[in-house]
Amino acid sequence: MKKNLLTISVVIAGLLGAANVSANEEVFTWTCQESKQFKTAGTTEKVRLTWESKTYDLDRQTSLPGSLRYKNTNSGFDLVVLGNKAMLFNIKAGVRLADFCQTAEMKSGKLPHLFAGAEPFVAN
């Protein structure tokens, strides 16, 4: 019985710890054409995308200079981020889900937060 309680306590503590990590991440809201919207959190290497109340983890992919690309091959989500906008695709369905997406910072002329520390966007 004590072993089961200990196991349950460890699992719950792990889950609460994971929730705290997620709660501490800064969330960015992207507004797009046609009143579409999504949210991102995470790092330059791994982004957590929230689209239509569902969350997906996207991994950074090799991309063309001046852009960042993140994919989740299971869901088909493909996020392409340029200096002035982002586009969200579902490559499984072959559709563009959202276009000309910007954060509030981008609307004021700043680079997307995902570019911070990313090559070739590091200041020399």
C-alpha positions in Angstrom: 0.0 0.0 0.0 2.8 2.4 0.9 4.6 1.6 -2.3 1.5 2.4 -4.3 1.0 5.7 -2.6 4.6 6.6 -3.1 4.3 5.7 -6.8 1.2 7.8 -7.2 2.8 10.7 -5.3 5.8 10.6 -7.6 3.6 10.6 -10.7 1.5 13.5 -9.5 4.5 15.5 -8.6 5.9 14.9 -12.0 2.7 16.0 -13.7 2.5 19.1 -11.5 6.2 19.9 -12.3 5.5 19.6 -16.0 2.4 21.9 -15.7 4.6 24.5 -13.9 7.1 24.4 -16.7 4.4 25.0 -19.3 2.8 27.7 -17.1 6.1 29.6 -17.0 6.6 29.6 -20.8 5.8 32.9 -22.5 2.8 32.5 -24.8 2.7 34.5 -28.0 -0.6 35.1 -29.9 -0.4 35.4 -33.7 -3.3 37.1 -35.5 -3.8 36.3 -39.1 -5.9 37.2 -42.2 -9.5 36.2 -42.1 -9.7 36.6 -38.3 -7.6 33.4 -37.7 -5.4 33.1 -34.7 -2.9 30.6 -33.1 -0.6 30.7 -30.2 3.0 29.6 -29.7 5.3 28.9 -26.8 8.7 27.3 -26.5 12.2 27.8 -27.8 13.9 28.4 -31.2 14.3 24.6 -31.5 10.9 23.4 -30.4 7.6 25.2 -30.5 4.3 24.3 -28.9 1.5 25.4 -31.2 -2.1 25.8 -30.1 -4.5 25.8 -33.0 -8.3 25.5 -32.6 -7.9 24.5 -28.9 -5.5 21.7 -29.6 -1.8 21.7 -28.8 1.0 20.3 -31.0 4.7 20.1 -30.5 6.6 21.2 -33.6 10.3 20.6 -34.2 12.6 23.0 -36.0 13.5 21.9 -39.5 16.2 23.0 -42.0 14.9 26.1 -43.9 15.9 28.7 -46.4 18.0 31.6 -45.1 15.8 34.3 -43.5 13.1 31.9 -42.4 12.4 29.3 -39.7 10.4 26.2 -40.2 8.7 23.9 -37.6 6.9 20.7 -38.3 4.9 18.0 -36.6 4.8 15.1 -39.1 2.1 13.2 -37.2 -0.4 16.0 -37.4 0.9 17.5 -40.6 1.3 21.0 -39.1 4.0 23.1 -40.7 4.8 26.6 -39.4 6.9 28.9 -41.6 8.1 32.1 -40.0 9.6 34.9 -42.0 10.8 38.3 -40.8 7.4 40.0 -41.4 4.9 37.2 -41.2 4.2 33.5 -40.5 2.1 31.0 -42.4 0.6 27.8 -41.0 0.0 24.8 -43.3 -1.3 21.3 -42.9 0.9 19.4 -45.3 -1.1 16.2 -44.9 -4.2 17.9 -46.1 -2.3 20.1 -48.5 -3.9 23.4 -47.3 -2.7 26.7 -45.9 -4.6 27.1 -42.6 -3.5 30.7 -41.8 -1.7 33.4 -43.7 0.0 36.7 -42.9 0.2 36.0 -39.2 1.9 38.4 -36.9 2.5 38.9 -33.1 1.9 42.3 -31.5 5.7 42.8 -31.5 5.9 42.1 -35.2 3.1 44.7 -35.9 5.3 47.3 -34.3 8.2 46.4 -36.6 10.2 43.9 -34.5 11.4 40.5 -35.6 9.4 37.4 -34.5 10.4 36.2 -31.0 11.4 32.9 -32.5 14.3 34.6 -34.3 16.0 35.5 -31.0 19.3 33.8 -31.0 18.6 31.9 -34.2 21.1 31.9 -37.1 21.3 34.1 -39.2 19.4 36.5 -36.9 22.0 36.8 -34.2 23.5 40.3 -34.2 27.2 40.5 -35.0 
